[in-house]
């Protein structure tokens, strides 16, 4: 007897609770601040490498799939009421890509040119802090600006 095999593919959410990315930004702020404190040691390099993995997962699979998203979902979200609204995941994924880029430059910088590493990490830290403290996601804002500008450029060439 032949049996049919049904595989369920877990789809990625298209919207997330906006408190999750702010929680992740708070954790990122702490990690990146520690990276700066320990920038001239192997501890700073290891912490930054770990943050790079977090950013990469968030950029590729979405913020809910990242380790910080998992912590939020398991331990913080059950203690909160339902969110007032949900947030589109696309700007958040772009912000994770930007954070990944700055962190990669920071890692190379810490290993080769420490001042470059410190500046790149400080930029990422500033952006993470703005998101954690004030809900201002610079990467999300950049994504929205690019989305507004790109269609105008495309339509003006036709």
TORSEVEX-546332 format. One record per atom (N, C-alpha, C): atom name; x, y, z. Coordinates in steps of 0.02 Angstrom, whole numbers, plus 50000, padded with zeros to 5 digits. Layout:
BEGIN
+------+-------+-------+-------+
| site |    xx |    yy |    zz |
+------+-------+-------+-------+
|   CA |     X |     Y |     Z |
...
+------+-------+-------+-------+
END
This chain:
BEGIN
+------+-------+-------+-------+
| site |    xx |    yy |    zz |
+------+-------+-------+-------+
|    N | 50041 | 49941 | 50000 |
|   CA | 50000 | 50000 | 50000 |
|    C | 50043 | 50062 | 50000 |
|    N | 50030 | 50105 | 49955 |
|   CA | 50066 | 50168 | 49951 |
|    C | 50031 | 50219 | 49994 |
|    N | 50069 | 50251 | 50035 |
|   CA | 50041 | 50303 | 50077 |
|    C | 50066 | 50370 | 50053 |
|    N | 50022 | 50418 | 50054 |
|   CA | 50044 | 50485 | 50034 |
|    C | 50075 | 50519 | 50095 |
|    N | 50127 | 50554 | 50081 |
|   CA | 50162 | 50589 | 50133 |
|    C | 50147 | 50663 | 50127 |
|    N | 50119 | 50691 | 50178 |
|   CA | 50103 | 50762 | 50178 |
|    C | 50154 | 50797 | 50222 |
|    N | 50186 | 50845 | 50194 |
|   CA | 50236 | 50883 | 50231 |
|    C | 50207 | 50952 | 50244 |
|    N | 50208 | 50971 | 50306 |
|   CA | 50185 | 51038 | 50324 |
|    C | 50245 | 51084 | 50328 |
|    N | 50243 | 51136 | 50290 |
|   CA | 50296 | 51186 | 50291 |
|    C | 50271 | 51244 | 50334 |
|    N | 50310 | 51260 | 50384 |
|   CA | 50292 | 51315 | 50427 |
|    C | 50307 | 51380 | 50391 |
|    N | 50256 | 51419 | 50379 |
|   CA | 50267 | 51482 | 50342 |
|    C | 50293 | 51536 | 50390 |
|    N | 50329 | 51581 | 50362 |
|   CA | 50355 | 51637 | 50401 |
|    C | 50299 | 51687 | 50412 |
|    N | 50297 | 51716 | 50472 |
|   CA | 50245 | 51766 | 50483 |
|    C | 50260 | 51829 | 50441 |
|    N | 50207 | 51861 | 50418 |
|   CA | 50216 | 51923 | 50380 |
|    C | 50207 | 51984 | 50426 |
|    N | 50181 | 51972 | 50485 |
|   CA | 50173 | 52025 | 50534 |
|    C | 50194 | 51999 | 50603 |
|    N | 50221 | 52044 | 50642 |
|   CA | 50244 | 52025 | 50709 |
|    C | 50221 | 52076 | 50761 |
|    N | 50221 | 52054 | 50823 |
|   CA | 50208 | 52098 | 50879 |
|    C | 50265 | 52149 | 50883 |
|    N | 50252 | 52214 | 50878 |
|   CA | 50306 | 52263 | 50877 |
|    C | 50346 | 52266 | 50942 |
|    N | 50320 | 52238 | 50995 |
|   CA | 50358 | 52238 | 51058 |
|    C | 50416 | 52189 | 51055 |
|    N | 50411 | 52138 | 51012 |
|   CA | 50465 | 52089 | 51004 |
|    C | 50529 | 52121 | 50977 |
|    N | 50525 | 52158 | 50922 |
|   CA | 50585 | 52191 | 50897 |
|    C | 50615 | 52242 | 50946 |
|    N | 50573 | 52275 | 50984 |
|   CA | 50600 | 52322 | 51034 |
|    C | 50636 | 52285 | 51089 |
|    N | 50610 | 52227 | 51109 |
|   CA | 50643 | 52185 | 51158 |
|    C | 50711 | 52162 | 51130 |
|    N | 50710 | 52140 | 51067 |
|   CA | 50772 | 52118 | 51034 |
|    C | 50822 | 52176 | 51030 |
|    N | 50797 | 52236 | 51016 |
|   CA | 50841 | 52294 | 51012 |
|    C | 50873 | 52309 | 51081 |
|    N | 50835 | 52298 | 51134 |
|   CA | 50862 | 52309 | 51201 |
|    C | 50919 | 52259 | 51215 |
|    N | 50908 | 52196 | 51197 |
|   CA | 50961 | 52146 | 51206 |
|    C | 51021 | 52162 | 51162 |
|    N | 51008 | 52182 | 51101 |
|   CA | 51062 | 52201 | 51055 |
|    C | 51101 | 52260 | 51083 |
|    N | 51067 | 52308 | 51112 |
|   CA | 51100 | 52366 | 51143 |
|    C | 51149 | 52343 | 51197 |
|    N | 51127 | 52298 | 51239 |
|   CA | 51170 | 52273 | 51293 |
|    C | 51230 | 52237 | 51264 |
|    N | 51218 | 52192 | 51215 |
|   CA | 51273 | 52153 | 51186 |
|    C | 51323 | 52200 | 51152 |
|    N | 51299 | 52247 | 51112 |
|   CA | 51345 | 52292 | 51076 |
|    C | 51382 | 52339 | 51124 |
|    N | 51350 | 52359 | 51178 |
|   CA | 51385 | 52400 | 51228 |
|    C | 51442 | 52359 | 51259 |
|    N | 51429 | 52296 | 51273 |
|   CA | 51481 | 52252 | 51299 |
|    C | 51537 | 52241 | 51248 |
|    N | 51518 | 52238 | 51184 |
|   CA | 51569 | 52232 | 51132 |
|    C | 51616 | 52292 | 51135 |
|    N | 51588 | 52351 | 51143 |
|   CA | 51631 | 52411 | 51147 |
|    C | 51674 | 52411 | 51210 |
|    N | 51646 | 52388 | 51265 |
|   CA | 51685 | 52386 | 51327 |
|    C | 51744 | 52338 | 51319 |
|    N | 51732 | 52282 | 51286 |
|   CA | 51784 | 52230 | 51278 |
|    C | 51814 | 52228 | 51208 |
|    N | 51809 | 52284 | 51172 |
|   CA | 51829 | 52286 | 51101 |
|    C | 51901 | 52264 | 51089 |
|    N | 51945 | 52277 | 51135 |
|   CA | 52015 | 52260 | 51124 |
|    C | 52033 | 52190 | 51149 |
|    N | 51983 | 52150 | 51166 |
|   CA | 51995 | 52082 | 51190 |
|    C | 51958 | 52031 | 51148 |
|    N | 51973 | 51969 | 51159 |
|   CA | 51937 | 51916 | 51123 |
|    C | 51864 | 51912 | 51144 |
|    N | 51847 | 51935 | 51204 |
|   CA | 51778 | 51935 | 51227 |
|    C | 51735 | 51978 | 51181 |
|    N | 51760 | 52038 | 51164 |
|   CA | 51723 | 52082 | 51119 |
|    C | 51713 | 52050 | 51051 |
|    N | 51763 | 52016 | 51025 |
|   CA | 51758 | 51983 | 50960 |
|    C | 51706 | 51927 | 50962 |
|    N | 51708 | 51887 | 51015 |
|   CA | 51660 | 51831 | 51022 |
|    C | 51589 | 51857 | 51029 |
|    N | 51579 | 51908 | 51070 |
|   CA | 51512 | 51937 | 51078 |
|    C | 51486 | 51964 | 51012 |
|    N | 51529 | 51998 | 50975 |
|   CA | 51508 | 52025 | 50910 |
|    C | 51492 | 51969 | 50861 |
|    N | 51532 | 51917 | 50862 |
|   CA | 51518 | 51860 | 50818 |
|    C | 51450 | 51828 | 50835 |
|    N | 51435 | 51824 | 50899 |
|   CA | 51369 | 51797 | 50919 |
|    C | 51313 | 51843 | 50896 |
|    N | 51323 | 51909 | 50901 |
|   CA | 51272 | 51956 | 50878 |
|    C | 51263 | 51952 | 50803 |
|    N | 51317 | 51939 | 50767 |
|   CA | 51313 | 51930 | 50694 |
|    C | 51268 | 51871 | 50677 |
|    N | 51274 | 51817 | 50715 |
|   CA | 51231 | 51759 | 50703 |
|    C | 51158 | 51778 | 50715 |
|    N | 51144 | 51816 | 50768 |
|   CA | 51076 | 51838 | 50782 |
|    C | 51049 | 51881 | 50725 |
|    N | 51089 | 51929 | 50702 |
|   CA | 51068 | 51971 | 50646 |
|    C | 51057 | 51930 | 50583 |
|    N | 51101 | 51882 | 50569 |
|   CA | 51094 | 51841 | 50508 |
|    C | 51030 | 51801 | 50509 |
|    N | 51014 | 51771 | 50566 |
|   CA | 50951 | 51733 | 50570 |
|    C | 50892 | 51780 | 50560 |
|    N | 50893 | 51838 | 50592 |
|   CA | 50839 | 51887 | 50585 |
|    C | 50832 | 51912 | 50513 |
|    N | 50889 | 51921 | 50480 |
|   CA | 50888 | 51945 | 50410 |
|    C | 50862 | 51892 | 50362 |
|    N | 50882 | 51830 | 50374 |
|   CA | 50863 | 51777 | 50327 |
|    C | 50795 | 51746 | 50342 |
|    N | 50780 | 51735 | 50405 |
|   CA | 50718 | 51699 | 50423 |
|    C | 50666 | 51744 | 50455 |
|    N | 50683 | 51806 | 50469 |
|   CA | 50637 | 51852 | 50501 |
|    C | 50651 | 51858 | 50575 |
|    N | 50632 | 51914 | 50605 |
|   CA | 50648 | 51928 | 50675 |
|    C | 50617 | 51878 | 50724 |
|    N | 50560 | 51850 | 50707 |
|   CA | 50528 | 51802 | 50752 |
|    C | 50569 | 51738 | 50758 |
|    N | 50609 | 51722 | 50707 |
|   CA | 50648 | 51660 | 50707 |
|    C | 50716 | 51669 | 50742 |
|    N | 50735 | 51731 | 50757 |
|   CA | 50800 | 51743 | 50788 |
|    C | 50798 | 51720 | 50861 |
|    N | 50856 | 51710 | 50890 |
|   CA | 50858 | 51690 | 50961 |
|    C | 50823 | 51741 | 51007 |
|    N | 50830 | 51805 | 50992 |
|   CA | 50797 | 51856 | 51033 |
|    C | 50722 | 51853 | 51024 |
|    N | 50700 | 51840 | 50963 |
|   CA | 50628 | 51832 | 50950 |
|    C | 50600 | 51771 | 50987 |
|    N | 50639 | 51719 | 50990 |
|   CA | 50619 | 51659 | 51027 |
|    C | 50614 | 51674 | 51102 |
|    N | 50662 | 51710 | 51129 |
|   CA | 50658 | 51729 | 51199 |
|    C | 50596 | 51771 | 51213 |
|    N | 50582 | 51818 | 51169 |
|   CA | 50522 | 51860 | 51177 |
|    C | 50459 | 51817 | 51176 |
|    N | 50454 | 51773 | 51127 |
|   CA | 50395 | 51731 | 51118 |
|    C | 50384 | 51685 | 51178 |
|    N | 50438 | 51657 | 51205 |
|   CA | 50432 | 51608 | 51260 |
|    C | 50423 | 51640 | 51329 |
|    N | 50459 | 51694 | 51342 |
|   CA | 50461 | 51719 | 51410 |
|    C | 50429 | 51787 | 51422 |
|    N | 50427 | 51830 | 51372 |
|   CA | 50400 | 51897 | 51381 |
|    C | 50328 | 51901 | 51357 |
|    N | 50316 | 51879 | 51296 |
|   CA | 50249 | 51885 | 51265 |
|    C | 50193 | 51855 | 51307 |
|    N | 50204 | 51796 | 51339 |
|   CA | 50149 | 51767 | 51379 |
|    C | 50129 | 51811 | 51439 |
|    N | 50172 | 51857 | 51459 |
|   CA | 50157 | 51900 | 51517 |
|    C | 50125 | 51966 | 51496 |
|    N | 50117 | 51977 | 51431 |
|   CA | 50088 | 52039 | 51405 |
|    C | 50019 | 52026 | 51377 |
|    N | 49981 | 52079 | 51371 |
|   CA | 49917 | 52074 | 51337 |
|    C | 49929 | 52072 | 51262 |
|    N | 49875 | 52063 | 51224 |
|   CA | 49884 | 52062 | 51151 |
|    C | 49908 | 52130 | 51126 |
|    N | 49946 | 52129 | 51071 |
|   CA | 49971 | 52193 | 51045 |
|    C | 49913 | 52233 | 51016 |
|    N | 49921 | 52299 | 51018 |
|   CA | 49870 | 52343 | 50989 |
|    C | 49868 | 52337 | 50914 |
|    N | 49925 | 52322 | 50884 |
|   CA | 49929 | 52315 | 50812 |
|    C | 49989 | 52271 | 50797 |
|    N | 49992 | 52247 | 50736 |
|   CA | 50049 | 52207 | 50714 |
|    C | 50091 | 52248 | 50666 |
|    N | 50154 | 52229 | 50657 |
|   CA | 50200 | 52266 | 50615 |
|    C | 50223 | 52222 | 50557 |
|    N | 50228 | 52252 | 50498 |
|   CA | 50253 | 52217 | 50439 |
|    C | 50325 | 52194 | 50452 |
|    N | 50340 | 52132 | 50434 |
|   CA | 50405 | 52103 | 50448 |
|    C | 50459 | 52126 | 50398 |
|    N | 50440 | 52149 | 50338 |
|   CA | 50489 | 52167 | 50287 |
|    C | 50537 | 52223 | 50309 |
|    N | 50512 | 52278 | 50338 |
|   CA | 50560 | 52329 | 50361 |
|    C | 50605 | 52303 | 50417 |
|    N | 50578 | 52259 | 50459 |
|   CA | 50618 | 52231 | 50513 |
|    C | 50674 | 52186 | 50487 |
|    N | 50658 | 52147 | 50436 |
|   CA | 50710 | 52105 | 50406 |
|    C | 50764 | 52148 | 50373 |
|    N | 50744 | 52201 | 50341 |
|   CA | 50793 | 52247 | 50312 |
|    C | 50837 | 52277 | 50367 |
|    N | 50807 | 52297 | 50423 |
|   CA | 50845 | 52324 | 50478 |
|    C | 50895 | 52273 | 50505 |
|    N | 50875 | 52210 | 50506 |
|   CA | 50921 | 52157 | 50527 |
|    C | 50979 | 52151 | 50478 |
|    N | 50965 | 52160 | 50414 |
|   CA | 51017 | 52158 | 50363 |
|    C | 51067 | 52216 | 50372 |
|    N | 51040 | 52274 | 50388 |
|   CA | 51083 | 52332 | 50400 |
|    C | 51127 | 52319 | 50462 |
|    N | 51095 | 52295 | 50515 |
|   CA | 51133 | 52278 | 50576 |
|    C | 51186 | 52226 | 50562 |
|    N | 51169 | 52178 | 50521 |
|   CA | 51217 | 52126 | 50501 |
|    C | 51277 | 52157 | 50465 |
|    N | 51263 | 52202 | 50418 |
|   CA | 51316 | 52236 | 50381 |
|    C | 51363 | 52275 | 50426 |
|    N | 51334 | 52315 | 50471 |
|   CA | 51376 | 52355 | 50517 |
|    C | 51416 | 52309 | 50563 |
|    N | 51385 | 52254 | 50585 |
|   CA | 51420 | 52208 | 50630 |
|    C | 51477 | 52172 | 50594 |
|    N | 51466 | 52153 | 50532 |
|   CA | 51519 | 52121 | 50494 |
|    C | 51578 | 52168 | 50484 |
|    N | 51563 | 52230 | 50466 |
|   CA | 51616 | 52281 | 50460 |
|    C | 51651 | 52289 | 50528 |
|    N | 51611 | 52290 | 50581 |
|   CA | 51638 | 52296 | 50648 |
|    C | 51684 | 52239 | 50666 |
|    N | 51665 | 52178 | 50649 |
|   CA | 51707 | 52120 | 50664 |
|    C | 51773 | 52123 | 50627 |
|    N | 51769 | 52136 | 50562 |
|   CA | 51831 | 52142 | 50522 |
|    C | 51873 | 52198 | 50551 |
|    N | 51840 | 52253 | 50568 |
|   CA | 51877 | 52310 | 50596 |
|    C | 51911 | 52292 | 50662 |
|    N | 51876 | 52258 | 50706 |
|   CA | 51907 | 52241 | 50770 |
|    C | 51968 | 52197 | 50760 |
|    N | 51966 | 52156 | 50708 |
|   CA | 52022 | 52110 | 50695 |
|    C | 52079 | 52144 | 50657 |
|    N | 52063 | 52193 | 50615 |
|   CA | 52114 | 52222 | 50570 |
|    C | 52129 | 52296 | 50586 |
|    N | 52077 | 52335 | 50593 |
|   CA | 52083 | 52407 | 50605 |
|    C | 52035 | 52427 | 50661 |
|    N | 52058 | 52422 | 50723 |
|   CA | 52012 | 52430 | 50780 |
|    C | 51969 | 52493 | 50780 |
|    N | 51994 | 52549 | 50756 |
|   CA | 51953 | 52610 | 50756 |
|    C | 51892 | 52601 | 50710 |
|    N | 51900 | 52567 | 50653 |
|   CA | 51844 | 52553 | 50609 |
|    C | 51794 | 52508 | 50644 |
|    N | 51818 | 52458 | 50679 |
|   CA | 51774 | 52413 | 50715 |
|    C | 51733 | 52448 | 50768 |
|    N | 51766 | 52491 | 50805 |
|   CA | 51731 | 52528 | 50858 |
|    C | 51679 | 52575 | 50829 |
|    N | 51695 | 52609 | 50775 |
|   CA | 51647 | 52655 | 50744 |
|    C | 51587 | 52617 | 50716 |
|    N | 51599 | 52561 | 50682 |
|   CA | 51544 | 52523 | 50654 |
|    C | 51499 | 52495 | 50709 |
|    N | 51528 | 52469 | 50762 |
|   CA | 51489 | 52442 | 50818 |
|    C | 51452 | 52498 | 50853 |
|    N | 51483 | 52556 | 50860 |
|   CA | 51450 | 52613 | 50892 |
|    C | 51389 | 52636 | 50851 |
|    N | 51394 | 52634 | 50785 |
|   CA | 51337 | 52652 | 50743 |
|    C | 51280 | 52602 | 50753 |
|    N | 51296 | 52538 | 50753 |
|   CA | 51245 | 52487 | 50764 |
|    C | 51214 | 52494 | 50834 |
|    N | 51256 | 52508 | 50883 |
|   CA | 51232 | 52518 | 50952 |
|    C | 51185 | 52578 | 50955 |
|    N | 51202 | 52633 | 50923 |
|   CA | 51158 | 52691 | 50922 |
|    C | 51090 | 52675 | 50893 |
|    N | 51090 | 52639 | 50837 |
|   CA | 51026 | 52621 | 50805 |
|    C | 50986 | 52574 | 50850 |
|    N | 51018 | 52526 | 50881 |
|   CA | 50983 | 52479 | 50925 |
|    C | 50954 | 52516 | 50985 |
|    N | 50993 | 52562 | 51013 |
|   CA | 50969 | 52600 | 51070 |
|    C | 50908 | 52643 | 51052 |
|    N | 50910 | 52676 | 50994 |
|   CA | 50852 | 52717 | 50973 |
|    C | 50789 | 52674 | 50968 |
|    N | 50797 | 52614 | 50942 |
|   CA | 50739 | 52569 | 50935 |
|    C | 50715 | 52546 | 51004 |
|    N | 50761 | 52525 | 51047 |
|   CA | 50743 | 52500 | 51113 |
|    C | 50711 | 52554 | 51156 |
|    N | 50741 | 52613 | 51157 |
|   CA | 50718 | 52666 | 51202 |
|    C | 50658 | 52705 | 51175 |
|    N | 50657 | 52717 | 51110 |
|   CA | 50606 | 52762 | 51082 |
|    C | 50562 | 52731 | 51028 |
|    N | 50576 | 52669 | 51010 |
|   CA | 50536 | 52637 | 50957 |
|    C | 50552 | 52664 | 50888 |
|    N | 50609 | 52697 | 50881 |
|   CA | 50630 | 52724 | 50816 |
|    C | 50678 | 52675 | 50784 |
|    N | 50654 | 52639 | 50734 |
|   CA | 50695 | 52590 | 50698 |
|    C | 50724 | 52623 | 50636 |
|    N | 50788 | 52640 | 50639 |
|   CA | 50819 | 52675 | 50583 |
|    C | 50820 | 52631 | 50520 |
|    N | 50833 | 52567 | 50527 |
|   CA | 50832 | 52522 | 50470 |
|    C | 50763 | 52519 | 50438 |
|    N | 50711 | 52518 | 50480 |
|   CA | 50642 | 52517 | 50455 |
|    C | 50627 | 52581 | 50417 |
|    N | 50648 | 52637 | 50445 |
|   CA | 50637 | 52701 | 50412 |
|    C | 50674 | 52704 | 50345 |
|    N | 50734 | 52678 | 50343 |
|   CA | 50773 | 52676 | 50280 |
|    C | 50736 | 52632 | 50229 |
|    N | 50710 | 52576 | 50251 |
|   CA | 50673 | 52531 | 50207 |
|    C | 50613 | 52568 | 50176 |
|    N | 50575 | 52602 | 50218 |
|   CA | 50516 | 52638 | 50193 |
|    C | 50536 | 52694 | 50145 |
|    N | 50590 | 52729 | 50160 |
|   CA | 50614 | 52781 | 50115 |
|    C | 50635 | 52752 | 50048 |
|    N | 50671 | 52697 | 50049 |
|   CA | 50692 | 52664 | 49987 |
|    C | 50631 | 52642 | 49947 |
|    N | 50581 | 52615 | 49981 |
|   CA | 50519 | 52593 | 49946 |
|    C | 50482 | 52651 | 49915 |
|    N | 50484 | 52709 | 49946 |
|   CA | 50452 | 52768 | 49917 |
|    C | 50490 | 52795 | 49858 |
|    N | 50556 | 52795 | 49862 |
|   CA | 50598 | 52824 | 49809 |
|    C | 50602 | 52778 | 49749 |
|    N | 50609 | 52714 | 49760 |
|   CA | 50619 | 52666 | 49705 |
|    C | 50562 | 52668 | 49654 |
|    N | 50499 | 52665 | 49673 |
|   CA | 50447 | 52667 | 49621 |
|    C | 50447 | 52732 | 49581 |
|    N | 50464 | 52788 | 49614 |
|   CA | 50466 | 52852 | 49579 |
|    C | 50521 | 52851 | 49526 |
|    N | 50578 | 52823 | 49542 |
|   CA | 50633 | 52818 | 49495 |
|    C | 50614 | 52773 | 49436 |
|    N | 50582 | 52717 | 49450 |
|   CA | 50564 | 52670 | 49398 |
|    C | 50511 | 52700 | 49351 |
|    N | 50462 | 52735 | 49378 |
|   CA | 50409 | 52762 | 49335 |
|    C | 50434 | 52822 | 49294 |
|    N | 50485 | 52857 | 49318 |
|   CA | 50510 | 52915 | 49281 |
|    C | 50553 | 52895 | 49222 |
|    N | 50577 | 52832 | 49220 |
|   CA | 50618 | 52810 | 49164 |
|    C | 50577 | 52781 | 49107 |
|    N | 50514 | 52769 | 49117 |
|   CA | 50472 | 52740 | 49064 |
|    C | 50433 | 52791 | 49029 |
+------+-------+-------+-------+
END
